[in-house]
Amino acid sequence: MTFKEQIQEGIPSVLPQPKPYDPTINHAPKRKEILSAEEKKLALRNALRYFEPQYHAELAKEFADELEKYGRIYMYRLRPDYEMYARPISEYPGKSEQAKAIMLMIQNNLDYAVAQHPHELITYGGNGAVFQNWAQYRLVMKYLSEMTEEQTLVMYSGHPMGLFPSHKDAPRVVVTNGMMIPNYSKPDDWEKFNALGVTQYGQMTAGSYMYIGPQGIVHGTTITVMNGGRKISKKGEGLEGKVFVTSGLGGMSGAQPKAGNIAGCITVCAEVNPKAVHTRHSQGWVDEVVTDTDALVKRVLEAKANKEVVSIAYQGNIVDVWEKFDEEDIYIDLGSDQTSLHNPWAGGYYPAGISFEESNRLMAEEPETFREKVQETLRRHAAAINKHTAKGTYFFDYGNAFLLEASRAGADIMAENGIDFKYPSYVQDIMGPMCFDYGFGPFRWVCASGKPEDLAKTDAIALNILEEMSTTAPAEIKQQMQDNIKWIKGAQENKLVVGSQARILYADAEGRIKIAEAFNQAIAKGEIGYVVLGRDHHDVSGTDSPYRETSNIYDGSRFTADMAIHNVIGDSFRGATWVSIHNGGGVGWGEVINGGFGMVLDGSSDASRRLESMLFWDVNNGIARRGWARNEGAVFAIKRAMEVQPLLKVTIPNMVDDALLG
C-alpha cells in the first residue's frame, strides 16, 4: 500500500498486527494510577468506540494492558509503518492544498527528530500531545485527505469530531485542547480525564500543529540571554567569558545551549534523561557532554580562562551543579531553569539523589513519595540559587513555573511583601517591556515544498525587508530590529532546521505583514513553493499567562483570559487556515489559556487579503490590551498603529498621579 493509500485508509478495516514496544525510542514515563475500576472500564469503552465491534474482544484485552502498563491507552498497534516526517506538500493526497499543508505540519510534530516521545504522540514538555492515540491520528489524516474548501474539521482535544460544512474563508480546522470547566483544571484532573481519553494537554504548539523543533524557542532564548547580558553589563561589554547555568534539554529547553552559543557565552545545561542528552548532542545543539561535577568545574574554569563560546551538557541533576559551583566559588553570571515544571509530578522535574530509573518507578508506583522528593529538591534548588544571587548572579524564571512550584514546596523564594517572588519572570524583565509591548513576537514560516533552497530564499526576502524597515524605524524599536537582522543573517550558518524547512523571526505587525506579502508575491511568480505561516502561542496576543506572557500586566487583569479568547475568535473570521485554543500552555494545566493559528500562502489574491487582515489583528489585539494596562511601550505602539490604519480606534488610558492616591 502506498503512502497516499495509507493516509486515505484511516482506521484500517483489518487490524494490523501488534507492534513490539521499542526500547530505543524516548518514551513517556508511566502515568500514575488514578482511575477507579469503573473508570478503567469507561476508558476502555471510550477507546473501543473507534473500532468495529468484531475487534472489541481482542482490543479490549490489549488496551487494558496498555492502561495498566503505561497509565494511558496509546493504541501502539495502529502506529503507521511509514516513516514519520514532513514530506513536500505535493506528496499528500487530498482535494484541498490547505488541508495538505496541515497534514505536513502534523507529521512534522511527530517526526522522531522533533518529537520528545513520538510513539506516545507527545511533541514536547513531557505531556504536550498532538493526539491522545493513534486511532485519532489516522482518522484526522483521512478527514484531511477528503476535505474540500467548503468544509471545516472540528477537533476536540485530539479527537476529530468530524467534517462540517462551512465556506472557503472559514478555517479548515478548529482545534481545542484541554478546555475544562474551571473547577476541573487541577493537575490530577488532567491525569484522570486524559486517562479516560476525553481530553489532552496540547501545550502551545504541539496540539496546534505548529511546532518547528527547538528552533522555535532558540530565537526567543537568544534574545532573552543577550538582553539578560545587557542588564548585567558594566561597561557595555558582551557575554564573552560569562557563565549561563540552566537545565533541561527536552523539546523546548533543548534550545538553550544553541542560544547560548549564538549569544556568545559559556552555557552549562543539566539534564537527567540520557536519551535527551544524546539527542541534543547528536544534533549539534550542545557541544560537549560531562557526567561528573569535578570534570564540569575543571572544564568551566578552562572555558572562562580562555573566554570560550561553548555549551556543555551536564548529564545529571541541576541541583548538583548549583551546589557544586557554590562550593567551588565559580561565579554564575546568568541563571535560569527550563525543566517542565508545569508538569512536576509526571516527568517534568526529577528529584536529586535518586536515579532516573528509580524516579520513574516512584512516579508511577509511589506518587506521594515522588512528590515529596520533588518538593524537597525544589527547596534545595532555590536555596542554592539564593547563595549565588547573594554573590551577584542575575537569576530569572524562564516561564516554566519554577518559582510557582518552588513557592508551593515552601522554598525561600518569596519577596519581603509575601506576595511577589524574589526573582522576576523573563517576560517581566525582558520580553514583555522590550518585545511584546511593542508588538514583537515569534512569527514563523514553513516552506511546504521541503526544499532548503526555498528556505534560503525566504530568509533573504525577510532580511531585505527588515533592513529596509530599520532605516525608518523609530528609536524605541531600533534595538529589536537590529537583533532580528543579526538573527536572520546567522540563521543558515547556525543550522537551526530540525524537521521541516522552517524559520522563526521576532517581528511586529508591520514586519509580519510585509514579509508575508513578499512571500505571497514570490509564490505567485513561481520563485518559491507554498509557505505556511504561524507563530508560537508565546506571543503578544495569543496567551494569557499571569506568571509568563502577561506577567508584566500590572492593572490587576493578568489573571483574566479575555485576550487569548478574543485573539483566536478574531483570527478565525479574518482568514486563518486553522486556529487553536488550549488550556495549560507552558506553565501548567489551569494556569494559562493560549491560542494560535496557521495560515497557508498560495500566491493568490485571497491569501494576500487574508494575511493583511488577520496578522494586523493577531498582533494589535494584544498591544491594545497591554496599552490599556498602562504599559508605556504598548501605548506608544498602539498609537503608531492607529496612524497607519484609520479604521483602528483604541481606547487609550489616562494616567493618574499616584500622589493623589495617598
N, C-alpha and C positions, 0 to 999 in steps of 0.2 A: 504494500500500500504506500503510495507517495505521501510526501509531507502534506500537500494540499488535501488529499483524501482523508488523512488522519484528522486534520483540523475540522473538516466538514462532517466527520463521523460523530463528533460529540461523545456522549457516553456510549461505549460500544454495545452493540446488540448481543454480542457473545463476549463474555467476560474474559479479559486477558489473564494469563497465568499470574499467580502471586509473585511479587518481586522480593528478592532477599534484601535484608537490611544491610546497607553498605557502610561499614565502619570507617572507611577512608574519607567520608563526607563529614563536614562540620554539622552536627545535628543539634537541634534544640534540646535543652535539658528536659528530663521528665517533669511534667507538671504535677503539682501536689494533689493528693487525694481530697476531693471536695464534694463530690456528688454522693447523694444517698443511693440506696439500692433502687428505689423507684425512679430517681433522676437518671441513673445509668440506663434503665430501660427506655426512658424518654429520649436520651441521647442516641440510643440505637434506632428507635423509631424514626427520629429526625434524620439520621444518616441513610437509613434504608429507603426513604421515600424517593431517593434519586434513581432507584433501580426497580426493574420489573419483579413482580412477586416470586417468579420461579427461581430467582437468585437469592432470595432473602435468607433461606436456611443456611446456605454456605457463607454468605457475607456477615450474617449476624454473629457467628462464632468468631470470624476474623476481626470484625470491628470491635467486638467485646475484648478481644485480646489486645488490640491496639490501645483501647481506652485504659486497660489495666496496666500495660507496659509503659505507655508514654503520657497518659493523662489526657489524651486527645484522640480523635478519630481522623487520621490524615488520609486514609484510603490509598496507601502506598501502592497497591496493586494497579491503580489507574494512572500512575506516572507514565507519561508517554515515552516511547522508545527513541524518538528523535532527539537530537542534541538541542539543548535549550539556549538560544541566543537570539539577538535581534537581527533578523535577516533583512536584506533590502526589501523595501515595500512591495516591489514587483513580484516577490515570491509568495505573497499571501493570497489566498483565494478570497473572492468577495465581489460585491456589487457596489461598494462604497469605498473610495480611497481614504476617506476619513476613518472608517472602521478598520481598514488595513493598517493605518498608522497606529491605531490603538493596540492592535494585536502585536505590532512591533514593540511598542513600549511595554506591554505586559511581559513579553518574553525577555526583554532586557532586564526587567526587575527580577526575573528568576534565573538569569544566566549564572552559572556556577562561579564565574569570576566576579560577579556583582553581589549576589545574594549571600547573606550570612548563613542561613540554614535552608538551602534550596529544596531539599526533599520535604521540608515542612512548610514550604511556600512562604518563608519568612525572609524578608529582604534585609532588614537591619534592626538594631535596637533590642534584639532578643525576642521581640514579640510583634514587630511591625510586619503584618501579613498582607499579601496580595489577595489570597483566598484562604478559606478555612480548610479546604480539602481539594483533592484532585478531580473529583466529580464537578465541582464548581468551575474549576479551570477549563475543563473540557467543554462544558456547556456554554460558558461565556465565549470561548473561541468559535464554537459552532454558530452561536447567535450573531456574532460579529461578521462571520463569513456570509451570512444570509441577509444582513441588514441592508436596507435601501436608505436613500437620503430623506425618506418620509417616515422614518421610524426612530425611536429612542429606546435604548436598553436601560432598564432600571435595576440598579444594584443595591441590595440590602445587605450590608456588612459581608461581602464576599459572595452572597447568593444572588444569582441572576433571576430576578422576578419575571423578566420576560421582555419581549419587544412590544412597544406600544406605538400606535400611530401618532405622528407629530408633523413636522414640516422641515424644510431644508435649513432654516435658520435656527432651529432648536438644537440643543446639544444632542450629539449622537449617544452619549452615555451620561447618566446622572448617578453619582456614587455617594452613598452614605456609609460611614463606618463607626460603629460603637455609639450611636446616638441614643443614649439611655435616658430614661426618666431620671431627673437629678438625684433622687434619693437612692438610686441603684447604680451609682457610679464609683463605688469604693473598689479598691484593688481586688478583694475577694469576689466582688460581683463580676469582674472580668473573668476571673478563674472559672466561676460557676457557669456563666452564660456562654462563654467560649467553649467550655467542655460540653455543654448541651448542644452546641452547633448552631446557635441563634444570633451570635454577634461576633465581632472580631476587633482587634486593635489594628488600625490602619497606619499607625504612626503618622508621619506627614506625607511623604511621597511614596511610601510602599503601597498602601491601599488606594492610591490615586494614580498609579502607573506613571510616575514622573521622576523616579529615582534614576540618577545617572552615574551611580558609583560614588566613591568618596570624593571625586572631583567636585560634586555638588556642594560640599562643605569646605573644600580646600580654599576656595577664594575667600569665603567669609572668615575662615580661620586665619588666612594670611592677613586680611585687613585687621582683624582683631589683634593678632600678635604684633603687627607693625605699629598699630596705634597704641597698644599697650607699651611698646618700646618707646614711642614718642612721649608717653606720660611719665616714664621714669628717666628719660634722657636729661642729663645735667647740662650739657653744653651743645646740644644739637647732634650728639653722636648717635650712631645707629645701634644695632643689636650685636655687632661683631664681638665675639668672645663672651657674650652673656648667655646665661643658662635659663632655659624654659623647662619646667618639670610638670608633667601631667600624666594622665593614664587613659587607657582604652585604645585598642586597635581594631575595633569591630567595624561595622558598616559605615557609621558616621565618624566615629572617633579615629578611625584609621587614617583620616586626612591630616591629623595633627603633625606628624613628623615631616610630611611633604611640605606643609605650610611653613613649618619652622625653617626648613631649608630655603624656601623662597624668601622668607623674611630675613634670613641671614644670621641665625643664632645656633646655639647648641641645644638640641632638643632631647630630653630624656622622657620616654613614654613607656609606662609599665603596663603589662597585660598578662593575665593569669592563664589564658587559654593558648596552649602551644600551637594549635592549628591556626588561630588568628594571627599569631606572631609569624608563623611560616608564610601565610598568605601574603601579608603586607611586605615581608622581606623579599619573597619571590617576585612580587610585582614591582619591586624597586621603590616602594613608598616609604620604606625605612632603610637606612644604610647598613646598620650593624645590629647584631643581637648579642646581649650579655645575659648570663644566667646567675651571676654571683655579685653581691653588692660590693665586695672588696675590689673585684675587677672593674666594676662600674665606677667606683670612686677614682681609681687609677686612670681610667680612660677619660673621664670628665676633666680631671686636673690637667691631663695632657692636652685635651682639646682647648681648654681655657688658656693654657700657656701659649699655644700656637694660634689662638683665635680662629679655630677651625669653624667651618659651617658643616655640621654633621648631625644626623639624627640617630639615636640609639634606642633600641627596644630593650627594656629590662623584662625578661620573662619571669614574672613573679608579682607579688602584691605591692601596690604603690605605697602602702604604709611603711614597708621596709625601706623604701627609697627616702621618703621624707625623714624618717628617724635616723637612718644611717648618715644622711647628709648633715643632719644636725650634730650628730656625734663627731663627724669628721670636719665640721665647720666649713662645709662647702656652701658658698653663698649662692642662693637661688634668686635670680633677678625677677623672673615671671613665674607664677604658679597657677595651675588650674586643675580641673578634673573633668573627664568626659566619659566616665563609665555610665552605664544605662540605669541611673538611679531612679528613673521614672518607674522602674521595674525591679525594685530591690530584693524582692523575695522569690523571684523566679529566674535568676541568672543574670540580672543586671549589675550586680555588685557582689564580690566574693570576700569572705572573711579572711583575715590574716592568720597565719599559723596553722592553717588547715589546707591539705592538698586540694587541687582542683577536682579530683575524682571523689574524694570524701565529701567535699562541699556539695557536689551534685547529688550524692546519696542522701545527705542530710536534708537538702532542699525538698526531695520527694518523700522521704520516709520519716523525717523528724523536722517538720517545717517550723515548729516553735523554737527548737534548739537552733536551727539555722538562723531564724530571725534574731535571736538573742546574740549570736556570734556576729552577725552583720552589724547590729547596733553597737556592740562593743568595739568593733573595728572602726566604725564611723567616729566614735568618741576619740579613739587613738589617732585617727587620721586628722581630725580637727585640732587636737592638742599639738600634734607635730607641726601642722601648718602655722598655728599660733606662735610657736617658738621661732619659726623662720620669719614671719611677718614682724615680730619684735626686733629682728635684725635689719629689717628694711625691705623684705620681699613684697612685691605687689601681687596679691592674690585676687583672682576674680572667679565668680561662679560662672561656669560656661553653659548655663541654661539646662543642665541635666538633673536639676533638683537636688544637687549635692547639699546645699545649705538647708534646704527644706527638710530633707530626710535626716541630716545631721542634727537639726534642731529637734526633730521628733524623737531622736535617740538620746536626747539630753546632753548633746555635746556643747562645749563652750564656744558658741558662735553667735550669740545674740549681742546686739549693741546695748549700750547703757540704758536706753529707754525701754528695753524689754520688748520692743515691737519689731524693730528692724534688725537685719543681720549685720555682723561686723564688717562683712565684705560685700562689695557691690556685685550685681549681675553684670556681665559684659555688655548687656544691652543698656543698662542704666548708665554705665561709664563711657561706652564706646559706640556701639552700633546704633543705639537709639538716637542720641543727640547728633551724631556725626553722619549717620546714613538714613535711618528710617524717617526721621523728621523732615529730611529734605527730599524724601521720595526715592532714595537709592536702595535697591534691594536685588535679590538673586534671580535675575532674568536668565532664562535658559533656552537653548535650542538644540535639536537633534536633527542630523541630516538623514532623512529617511532612505536615501539611496545606499547608505552604508559605506560611501566612498570617502576615504581620508582626504582626497583632493577637494571634495565639496566642503569639508570642514575647514580646510585651509582657505578656501575662497570666502567662506562666511567670516572667518577670523579677519581677513583682510578688509572686507566690507565694514565690519564693526569698528575696526581700528581707524579706518579712514573717516567714518562718521564721528567718532569720539574726538579725533584730533581737530576736525573742523569745528565741532561744538565747543571745544575747550578754548578756542581763540576769542569767543564772545561770552564765555561763562562768567557769571558774577563771582566776586571774590569768595562768597560764602561756600561755593561748591568747587572751587579750583582744586583743592587737595583731593577730593573724591574723584574728580575727572582724571587727575594725574595718576592716582593709584590704579585706576582701571585701565588706563593706557599702558602702564607698566605691566599689568597682569596679562592683557591680551597679547602684548608683544612677546611675552615669555611663555605663552600657553603651549605652543608647539614643542619647544625645547624641553619643557618640564614633563612631557609625556604623561599628560593627565587623563588620557582616554582609557577607561576600563569599560568594556562592553560596547555600547553604541557610540557612534561618532557624534559626541555631544560636547557642548561648551556651556559654561556658566560665566556670567558677567554682571557685576553690580551696575545697574543703570537706573536713571529716573524715568518718569513717564515720557518726557521728550525723547530721551535716548532710545528707549524701548520701541516707541512708535517709529522713529526714523530708521532704526536698524531693521525692524520687521518689514517696513515698507520697501527698503532697499533689497531685502531678501526676496520679497514677493516679486519685485521687478526683475531680479536676476533669474528667478524661476520662470517667469513669463518669457524671458529671452532665451531660455534653454541653457543658461550658463551653469545652473545647479539643479538638482532634483528637489522634490518636496522637502519642506522644513517643518518640524513640529516645535511650536513654541510652548513654553511653560515657565514655571518658577517653583522655587521651594515655597512651602507654606510659611516658612520663617521669613516674613516679608513685612512690608509697610502696612498692608491692609488685611492680609489673609488670616492673621492669628490673634486671638485674644488670649493672652497667657500672662497672668499677673506676676509671675516670677521670671519671665523671659521677655517675649516680644513686646509686651505692654508694661514692662516693669518701670519704664520712665514716664508713666502717666501718673500725675500726682493730684488730680482733681477728685479722687475717690472712685473713679469709674473703671479702674483696672481690673476689677473682678466681674465686670459685665462682658457679655459676648455678642452684643448687637453688631459690632463692626464685622466680625467674621461671617455672620449670617447674611448681613446686607451685601457683603462682598460676593458671596457665591450666588446669591439670587441675582444681583446685578450682572455678573459675568454671564449667567445662563441666558439672559434675554438680549445681551449685547453681542453675542456671536461666538462664544467659546464652543469648541468641538466637544469637550467633556468638562464637567465640573464635579467637585467632591467636597464634602464637609465631614469632618471627623471629630470625635471626642478623644482626647488623650495626647495628641501631638508628641513632642519630645520630652515632656516633663511629667507625664503621668495621667492615667485614667481619672477623669473627674477634675483635672487641674487646668484644662485648656480646651478651647474649641478652635479648630483650624480648618481652613478651606483652601482649595487650589483649583487649577484649571489646566487644560491642554488646548492648543489651537493649531490646526493644520493649515499651512500656507501652500496653496497650489498654483499661485501665479494669476489667479482670477481677480476680477474687479470686486467680486463678493468678498474674497479674502481681505482685500485692501480696505473695504468698508468696515468689515468686522473688526479687524485689528485696531483700527484707529478708535472706534467706539469703545471696544472692550478694554484695551490697555490703558486708555485715559482714565476710565472709571476705576480699574483694578488698583491703580496707584493712588489716585486723588481721593478716593473714599477714605483711605487711612490717614492721608495728610490732613484732611478736613477734621477728622476725629482728634488727631494729635494737636492740631491747631486750637480746637475748642478747649482742650485740656491746658491751654496757655503755654504750650511748648514753643519757644521763640523761633526755632528753625522752621517748624511746621507753619507758623503764622506767615513767615516770610515766603515759604514755598507755595502755600495756597493762594496768597495774594498774587504771586507771579503767575500761577496757573490761571487765575481769573483774567489776567491781562491777555493771555494767549487765547482763551476760549470765552467769548462774550456770553455764551449760554450758561456758563458756570457762575452761580451766585451762592456763596457760602457764608454762613453766619460767623462773624469774627468776634472773639471775646473782648470785652472791655477790661482793662487791667485795674486792679484795686490797690490802693496804697495801704500796705499792711499796717502802717502806723495808726490808721483809723480803726483797726480791729482790736486794739488794746493789747 
